[in-house]
Amino acid sequence: MGKALCEQSAAARAVFEEADAVLGFPITRLCFEGPEEELRLTANTQPAILTHSVAAFRELQARFPERLEGFSFAAGHSLGEYSANVAAGALSFADALRLVRQRGRFMQEAVPPGVGAMAAIVGLSPEEVEAACREAAEGEIVSPANYNSPEQTVIAGHAGAVSRACERASARGAKKAIPLLVSAPFHCALMEPAREQMRPLLDATPFADSVVPIVTNVDASAASRPEDLRDALLRQIASPVRWVESVRLLAREGVVRALEIGPGKVLAGLARRIEKGIRVESYSGDEG
């Protein structure tokens, strides 16, 4: 992840080198060489994805400064909201790295292995998924974690409750209920301990006014002030990612083109399912 980008771009290479120095261990080597099981641990995954995303952004800034100066909004899905804060000038890359390293660790430690789970429900409205979760809870926690598209909602919570919710969703007409290979049940009430651990770290981290509005996951609204951006990052840890509403807000604001920066092309695919009027290109820097 990011190796080709690093080899072809001095700007990207500088980002990876800064990440190694800030974190005090070779995240670059982990990105390039693995091992995969270590990279999948969220305490490593989060700084790795942030580093790759910012490296790709800096490389594009170096090559096409006029193109990257003209963007009107920034948004990111879950962890990507940190990348959006860096791109919009609200948070330094070094501070974002330190925060997401701890965020990943706290989220991993919040729930013992095997206790939590996540699943993607496909082909069912968000309202029906919410109802399936309510029916399946039985005193445990299960709730929507990511409103990814009108027909895809990810749920999270206690493993038994997630399994029951999948069954209820299927009974309600879901096309698929797919268990996800994740290290923790993100964006649900089980993440409250992680949220409280992050509170003092976020409070102690300097934020600036963003140069463009950032559409926050937790409210699906645009924010620019430091206190609002900080609060949104805190609350999103244990709250669902409202991605459908976020993309629709961008469409209402007149956005017709967007650039997904970082590993993968998932957000471009989701955007097509939410708002066909927004054309999304993806760039990771590893395309060659």
SVG drawing of the C-alpha trace seen along z (x, -y; Angstrom):
<svg xmlns="http://www.w3.org/2000/svg" viewBox="-40 -30 52 45">
<polyline fill="none" stroke="black" stroke-width="0.4" points="0.0,0.0 1.6,-3.2 4.8,-1.8 4.5,-2.9 3.3,-6.3 6.4,-6.7 8.8,-5.6 7.5,-8.1 6.9,-11.1 9.3,-13.1 6.3,-14.8 4.7,-11.5 8.0,-10.1 8.4,-13.0 5.0,-12.2 5.9,-8.6 9.2,-9.7 7.4,-12.1 5.0,-9.3 7.9,-7.1 9.5,-9.8 6.3,-10.9 5.1,-7.4 8.6,-6.2 8.3,-2.9 8.5,-2.1 4.9,-2.4 6.3,-2.8 7.7,0.8 4.4,2.1 2.5,0.4 4.8,1.8 5.7,5.2 3.1,6.2 2.7,8.7 -1.0,8.4 -2.3,9.6 -0.3,6.9 -1.5,4.2 -5.1,5.3 -4.9,4.4 -6.8,1.1 -4.1,-0.6 -1.8,-0.1 -4.5,-0.3 -5.6,-3.8 -2.2,-5.6 -1.3,-3.6 -4.4,-4.7 -4.0,-8.3 -0.4,-8.3 -1.2,-6.9 -4.1,-9.3 -2.1,-12.4 0.8,-11.2 -1.4,-10.9 -2.9,-14.4 0.5,-16.0 1.7,-14.4 -1.3,-15.8 -0.7,-19.2 2.9,-19.1 1.8,-18.1 -1.4,-20.1 -1.4,-23.0 -4.1,-24.9 -6.4,-22.0 -6.0,-21.2 -6.4,-24.9 -9.9,-25.2 -11.9,-22.6 -15.0,-23.8 -15.6,-21.1 -13.8,-18.2 -15.3,-15.1 -14.1,-11.7 -15.7,-8.4 -14.9,-7.4 -11.1,-7.6 -11.2,-9.6 -12.6,-12.6 -9.1,-13.0 -7.6,-13.1 -10.3,-15.7 -9.2,-17.8 -5.6,-17.6 -6.4,-18.4 -8.6,-21.4 -5.8,-22.8 -7.6,-22.3 -5.2,-19.7 -1.5,-19.1 -0.5,-15.7 1.7,-15.0 -1.1,-15.7 -3.6,-13.6 -1.1,-10.7 -0.8,-10.8 -4.5,-11.0 -5.4,-8.1 -2.7,-5.9 -4.4,-6.3 -7.9,-6.2 -7.1,-2.8 -5.6,-1.5 -8.5,-2.7 -11.1,-1.2 -9.3,2.1 -9.1,2.3 -12.8,1.1 -14.2,4.6 -12.5,7.9 -11.9,10.1 -14.9,12.1 -17.4,10.0 -18.3,7.6 -19.1,7.9 -20.1,6.0 -22.1,6.9 -23.2,5.2 -26.9,5.4 -27.6,5.1 -30.9,4.5 -32.8,3.1 -33.8,-0.4 -32.1,-2.1 -35.4,-2.3 -35.9,1.5 -32.3,2.1 -33.0,-0.1 -36.1,1.9 -34.3,5.2 -31.7,4.0 -34.3,3.0 -36.0,6.4 -32.7,8.2 -31.1,6.3 -32.7,8.4 -30.8,6.4 -27.5,6.2 -26.2,3.5 -26.7,3.6 -27.3,0.5 -26.5,-1.0 -22.8,-2.0 -22.4,-3.2 -25.2,-4.5 -23.2,-3.8 -25.9,-4.0 -29.6,-3.8 -29.4,0.0 -26.3,0.7 -26.2,0.2 -23.4,1.6 -24.4,2.6 -22.3,3.1 -22.6,4.3 -22.4,7.5 -21.7,10.5 -24.9,12.4 -27.1,9.3 -25.5,8.6 -26.1,12.3 -29.8,12.0 -30.1,8.6 -28.8,10.3 -31.5,12.9 -34.2,10.3 -32.9,8.2 -33.1,11.3 -36.6,12.0 -37.5,8.4 -36.2,8.9 -32.5,8.0 -30.7,9.4 -27.5,10.1 -26.3,9.9 -22.5,10.2 -20.4,10.6 -17.4,8.3 -13.8,9.2 -13.1,6.4 -11.0,6.1 -13.7,4.3 -17.4,3.2 -16.9,-0.4 -19.3,-3.4 -21.7,-1.9 -22.3,-2.4 -19.6,0.3 -17.1,-2.4 -18.0,-4.7 -14.8,-3.8 -12.7,-4.7 -14.6,-8.0 -13.9,-9.0 -10.3,-8.1 -10.0,-10.3 -11.6,-13.3 -8.5,-14.7 -6.3,-14.0 -8.6,-15.9 -9.0,-18.7 -5.2,-19.1 -4.7,-19.1 -4.6,-22.4 -7.1,-22.8 -7.4,-25.8 -10.3,-27.1 -10.6,-24.9 -9.9,-26.6 -13.1,-25.0 -16.1,-23.5 -15.7,-19.9 -18.8,-17.7 -18.8,-15.8 -19.8,-12.1 -21.8,-12.5 -24.1,-15.4 -23.8,-15.3 -23.4,-19.1 -20.6,-21.4 -18.3,-22.7 -15.3,-25.0 -14.6,-26.2 -12.0,-24.3 -14.4,-23.5 -17.0,-22.1 -14.4,-20.0 -12.9,-18.6 -16.3,-17.8 -17.4,-16.0 -14.3,-13.8 -15.0,-12.9 -18.7,-12.1 -18.2,-10.0 -16.3,-7.3 -19.5,-5.9 -22.0,-7.3 -23.0,-6.1 -21.3,-7.5 -24.1,-9.4 -22.5,-9.1 -25.7,-9.1 -26.8,-12.4 -23.3,-13.8 -23.2,-13.1 -26.7,-14.5 -25.6,-17.7 -22.7,-18.1 -25.1,-17.7 -27.5,-20.3 -24.5,-22.6 -23.9,-22.3 -21.0,-19.8 -20.8,-18.0 -17.2,-16.6 -15.3,-15.0 -11.9,-13.4 -11.5,-10.4 -7.9,-10.3 -6.3,-7.3 -6.4,-3.6 -9.3,-2.0 -12.3,-3.2 -15.2,-2.4 -16.4,-5.9 -16.7,-6.5 -18.9,-3.5 -21.1,-4.6 -21.4,-8.1 -22.8,-6.7 -25.5,-4.9 -26.4,-8.0 -26.2,-10.9 -25.7,-10.2 -25.1,-13.9 -21.7,-13.9 -18.9,-12.5 -16.2,-11.0 -12.7,-10.1 -10.4,-8.0 -6.6,-8.5 -4.3,-6.4 -1.0,-7.1 -0.5,-3.3 -2.2,-3.2 1.2,-3.6"/>
</svg>
